[in-house]
């Protein structure tokens, strides 16, 4: 079994369409980092497992999965990836994308993950994000990004539930980056933040 010691992590946070997935995947391909998104976690679940059935019971009733259950899933999946060799906690820093989503989840995840830095992809121009997500809907067939009313509701949820995570972790470990730059400029700013603070592990 994998030891329960804290796993080192960097948290990517930003409004929908800010580029968390793109940047998280890119950094995750660099030696010493392992990208994890909420989608990765849920897709990796065994559909016949007790945990998967527990989640289905919530969704079938139209209820949200409780934060405690969500974090239980994250913890178990990280340990599973460590056990099968996909992820090496002793050499790789997690790049968390879409996890945690609430302050309560942030408190819970700190029981097994050490958030060393928060990368805030800031984009005050909401209209540019709406346009970016509509384009993504066309380019990648993302039906969840096609309806503008759904997009704007996701912004409201982000502002109310996810953005307060920034205050929770505080300015001391938070790096704010302008997400409206070209993606390669955003990537440069992220890698500069990680290297300047020594947030990487030698292989």
LOMIRO-474700 format. One record per residue (C-alpha): residue number from 1; x negated, y, z negated; residue in three letters. Coordinates in steps of 0.02 Angstrom, whole numbers, padded with zeros to 5 digits. Each point is the difference from the previous one (the first is absolute). Layout:
+-----+--------+--------+--------+-----+
:   i :     px :     py :     pz :  aa :
+-----+--------+--------+--------+-----+
: NUM :      X :      Y :      Z : ala :
...
+-----+--------+--------+--------+-----+
//
This chain:
+-----+--------+--------+--------+-----+
:   i :     px :     py :     pz :  aa :
+-----+--------+--------+--------+-----+
:   1 :  00000 :  00000 :  00000 : unk :
:   2 : -00054 :  00179 :  00032 : unk :
:   3 : -00044 :  00103 : -00153 : unk :
:   4 :  00127 :  00132 : -00050 : unk :
:   5 : -00129 :  00141 : -00004 : unk :
:   6 :  00050 :  00164 :  00081 : unk :
:   7 : -00021 :  00009 :  00189 : unk :
:   8 : -00078 :  00159 :  00070 : unk :
:   9 :  00114 :  00100 :  00115 : unk :
:  10 :  00026 :  00159 :  00099 : unk :
:  11 :  00179 :  00061 :  00018 : unk :
:  12 :  00059 :  00079 :  00163 : unk :
:  13 :  00152 :  00111 : -00026 : unk :
:  14 :  00094 :  00113 :  00118 : unk :
:  15 :  00170 :  00035 :  00075 : unk :
:  16 :  00072 : -00119 :  00131 : unk :
:  17 : -00095 :  00024 :  00163 : unk :
:  18 : -00154 :  00076 : -00083 : unk :
:  19 : -00110 : -00140 :  00067 : unk :
:  20 : -00024 : -00112 : -00153 : unk :
:  21 :  00016 : -00160 :  00100 : unk :
:  22 : -00118 :  00055 :  00139 : unk :
:  23 : -00133 :  00062 : -00119 : unk :
:  24 :  00022 : -00144 : -00122 : unk :
:  25 : -00024 : -00130 :  00136 : unk :
:  26 : -00153 :  00090 :  00069 : unk :
:  27 : -00087 :  00017 : -00168 : unk :
:  28 :  00052 : -00178 : -00043 : unk :
:  29 : -00103 : -00064 :  00147 : unk :
:  30 : -00159 :  00077 : -00072 : unk :
:  31 : -00112 : -00113 : -00106 : unk :
:  32 :  00040 :  00013 : -00184 : unk :
:  33 :  00184 :  00044 :  00019 : unk :
:  34 :  00162 : -00100 :  00010 : unk :
:  35 :  00159 :  00084 :  00063 : unk :
:  36 :  00165 : -00050 : -00081 : unk :
:  37 :  00170 :  00070 :  00048 : unk :
:  38 :  00168 : -00038 : -00078 : unk :
:  39 :  00048 : -00083 :  00164 : unk :
:  40 : -00152 : -00115 : -00010 : unk :
:  41 :  00050 : -00054 : -00174 : unk :
:  42 :  00180 : -00043 :  00040 : unk :
:  43 : -00040 : -00084 :  00166 : unk :
:  44 : -00124 : -00113 : -00088 : unk :
:  45 :  00132 : -00072 : -00118 : unk :
:  46 :  00050 : -00182 :  00019 : unk :
:  47 :  00182 :  00012 :  00053 : unk :
:  48 :  00042 : -00155 : -00102 : unk :
:  49 : -00085 :  00058 : -00161 : unk :
:  50 :  00097 :  00045 : -00158 : unk :
:  51 : -00066 :  00178 :  00011 : unk :
:  52 :  00060 :  00021 :  00180 : unk :
:  53 :  00172 : -00067 : -00048 : unk :
:  54 :  00004 :  00119 : -00147 : unk :
:  55 : -00030 :  00147 :  00118 : unk :
:  56 :  00134 : -00063 :  00118 : unk :
:  57 :  00125 : -00003 : -00143 : unk :
:  58 : -00027 :  00186 : -00028 : unk :
:  59 :  00007 :  00049 :  00184 : unk :
:  60 :  00154 : -00107 :  00036 : unk :
:  61 :  00091 :  00093 : -00139 : unk :
:  62 : -00055 :  00166 :  00073 : unk :
:  63 : -00115 :  00038 : -00146 : unk :
:  64 : -00180 :  00061 : -00003 : unk :
:  65 : -00134 : -00120 : -00058 : unk :
:  66 : -00050 :  00055 : -00178 : unk :
:  67 : -00171 :  00079 : -00021 : unk :
:  68 : -00056 : -00140 : -00117 : unk :
:  69 :  00042 : -00132 :  00129 : unk :
:  70 : -00086 :  00098 :  00138 : unk :
:  71 : -00160 :  00014 : -00102 : unk :
:  72 :  00009 : -00184 : -00046 : unk :
:  73 :  00002 : -00039 :  00186 : unk :
:  74 : -00148 :  00117 :  00034 : unk :
:  75 : -00103 : -00076 : -00141 : unk :
:  76 :  00034 : -00179 :  00052 : unk :
:  77 : -00037 :  00034 :  00183 : unk :
:  78 : -00165 :  00087 : -00037 : unk :
:  79 : -00052 : -00150 : -00105 : unk :
:  80 :  00055 : -00119 :  00138 : unk :
:  81 : -00104 :  00093 :  00129 : unk :
:  82 : -00148 : -00002 : -00120 : unk :
:  83 :  00019 : -00187 : -00030 : unk :
:  84 :  00007 : -00044 :  00185 : unk :
:  85 : -00149 :  00112 :  00040 : unk :
:  86 :  00091 :  00129 :  00104 : unk :
:  87 : -00041 :  00135 : -00127 : unk :
:  88 : -00153 :  00010 : -00114 : unk :
:  89 :  00032 :  00110 : -00154 : unk :
:  90 : -00185 : -00002 : -00044 : unk :
:  91 : -00050 :  00080 :  00166 : unk :
:  92 :  00154 :  00086 :  00071 : unk :
:  93 :  00099 :  00153 : -00053 : unk :
:  94 :  00186 : -00006 :  00034 : unk :
:  95 :  00074 :  00134 :  00113 : unk :
:  96 :  00179 :  00009 : -00063 : unk :
:  97 :  00126 :  00064 :  00128 : unk :
:  98 :  00181 :  00017 : -00058 : unk :
:  99 : -00039 : -00077 : -00170 : unk :
: 100 :  00048 :  00067 : -00126 : unk :
: 101 :  00154 :  00098 :  00054 : unk :
: 102 :  00056 :  00070 : -00168 : unk :
: 103 : -00081 :  00063 : -00160 : unk :
: 104 :  00066 : -00152 : -00092 : unk :
: 105 : -00083 : -00113 :  00129 : unk :
: 106 : -00160 :  00102 : -00020 : unk :
: 107 :  00003 : -00037 : -00187 : unk :
: 108 :  00031 : -00184 :  00030 : unk :
: 109 : -00133 : -00023 :  00134 : unk :
: 110 : -00132 :  00074 : -00115 : unk :
: 111 :  00016 : -00157 : -00106 : unk :
: 112 : -00095 : -00097 :  00134 : unk :
: 113 : -00071 :  00131 :  00119 : unk :
: 114 : -00124 :  00141 : -00035 : unk :
: 115 :  00050 :  00150 :  00108 : unk :
: 116 : -00168 :  00087 :  00025 : unk :
: 117 :  00056 :  00133 :  00122 : unk :
: 118 :  00162 :  00064 :  00078 : unk :
: 119 : -00008 :  00057 :  00180 : unk :
: 120 :  00144 :  00119 :  00031 : unk :
: 121 :  00039 :  00020 :  00186 : unk :
: 122 :  00085 :  00170 : -00005 : unk :
: 123 :  00112 :  00064 :  00138 : unk :
: 124 :  00110 :  00148 : -00053 : unk :
: 125 :  00073 :  00015 :  00176 : unk :
: 126 :  00141 : -00125 : -00015 : unk :
: 127 :  00060 :  00033 :  00178 : unk :
: 128 : -00165 : -00062 :  00072 : unk :
: 129 :  00021 : -00161 : -00100 : unk :
: 130 :  00177 : -00022 :  00067 : unk :
: 131 : -00066 :  00018 :  00177 : unk :
: 132 : -00143 : -00121 : -00036 : unk :
: 133 :  00119 : -00132 : -00068 : unk :
: 134 :  00119 :  00017 :  00146 : unk :
: 135 : -00147 : -00029 :  00117 : unk :
: 136 : -00052 : -00152 : -00103 : unk :
: 137 :  00177 : -00067 :  00019 : unk :
: 138 : -00019 :  00007 :  00189 : unk :
: 139 : -00180 : -00063 :  00008 : unk :
: 140 :  00014 : -00143 : -00124 : unk :
: 141 :  00185 : -00042 : -00001 : unk :
: 142 :  00020 :  00056 : -00181 : unk :
: 143 :  00189 :  00010 : -00012 : unk :
: 144 : -00015 :  00068 : -00178 : unk :
: 145 : -00081 :  00156 :  00073 : unk :
: 146 :  00127 :  00030 :  00139 : unk :
: 147 :  00140 :  00079 : -00102 : unk :
: 148 : -00044 :  00177 : -00055 : unk :
: 149 :  00122 : -00004 : -00146 : unk :
: 150 : -00086 : -00157 : -00065 : unk :
: 151 : -00171 :  00083 :  00021 : unk :
: 152 :  00054 :  00153 : -00099 : unk :
: 153 :  00073 : -00108 : -00138 : unk :
: 154 : -00169 : -00089 : -00014 : unk :
: 155 : -00081 :  00171 : -00027 : unk :
: 156 :  00124 :  00037 : -00139 : unk :
: 157 : -00037 : -00167 : -00083 : unk :
: 158 : -00187 :  00032 :  00016 : unk :
: 159 :  00014 :  00173 : -00081 : unk :
: 160 :  00108 : -00064 : -00143 : unk :
: 161 : -00079 : -00169 : -00038 : unk :
: 162 : -00174 : -00017 :  00076 : unk :
: 163 : -00080 :  00172 :  00003 : unk :
: 164 :  00006 :  00015 : -00192 : unk :
: 165 : -00135 : -00136 : -00001 : unk :
: 166 : -00123 :  00138 :  00046 : unk :
: 167 :  00034 :  00089 : -00165 : unk :
: 168 : -00006 : -00167 : -00091 : unk :
: 169 : -00180 : -00033 :  00054 : unk :
: 170 : -00052 :  00184 : -00005 : unk :
: 171 : -00116 :  00111 :  00101 : unk :
: 172 : -00160 : -00073 : -00073 : unk :
: 173 :  00009 : -00159 :  00104 : unk :
: 174 :  00105 :  00069 :  00144 : unk :
: 175 : -00070 :  00053 :  00169 : unk :
: 176 :  00122 :  00098 :  00111 : unk :
: 177 : -00028 : -00014 :  00187 : unk :
: 178 :  00089 :  00094 :  00140 : unk :
: 179 :  00093 : -00139 :  00092 : unk :
: 180 :  00042 :  00116 :  00146 : unk :
: 181 : -00177 : -00012 :  00066 : unk :
: 182 : -00049 : -00123 :  00137 : unk :
: 183 : -00002 : -00177 : -00073 : unk :
: 184 : -00189 : -00012 :  00020 : unk :
: 185 : -00020 :  00161 : -00101 : unk :
: 186 :  00113 : -00071 : -00135 : unk :
: 187 : -00103 : -00160 : -00001 : unk :
: 188 : -00161 :  00101 : -00015 : unk :
: 189 :  00073 :  00095 : -00149 : unk :
: 190 :  00052 : -00163 : -00084 : unk :
: 191 : -00168 : -00087 :  00023 : unk :
: 192 : -00090 :  00158 : -00058 : unk :
: 193 :  00107 :  00002 : -00158 : unk :
: 194 : -00037 : -00184 : -00035 : unk :
: 195 : -00187 :  00012 :  00030 : unk :
: 196 : -00026 :  00166 : -00089 : unk :
: 197 :  00080 : -00072 : -00156 : unk :
: 198 : -00090 : -00167 :  00017 : unk :
: 199 :  00165 : -00092 :  00022 : unk :
: 200 : -00068 : -00150 :  00093 : unk :
: 201 : -00093 : -00157 : -00045 : unk :
: 202 : -00164 : -00058 :  00075 : unk :
: 203 :  00016 : -00170 :  00082 : unk :
+-----+--------+--------+--------+-----+
//
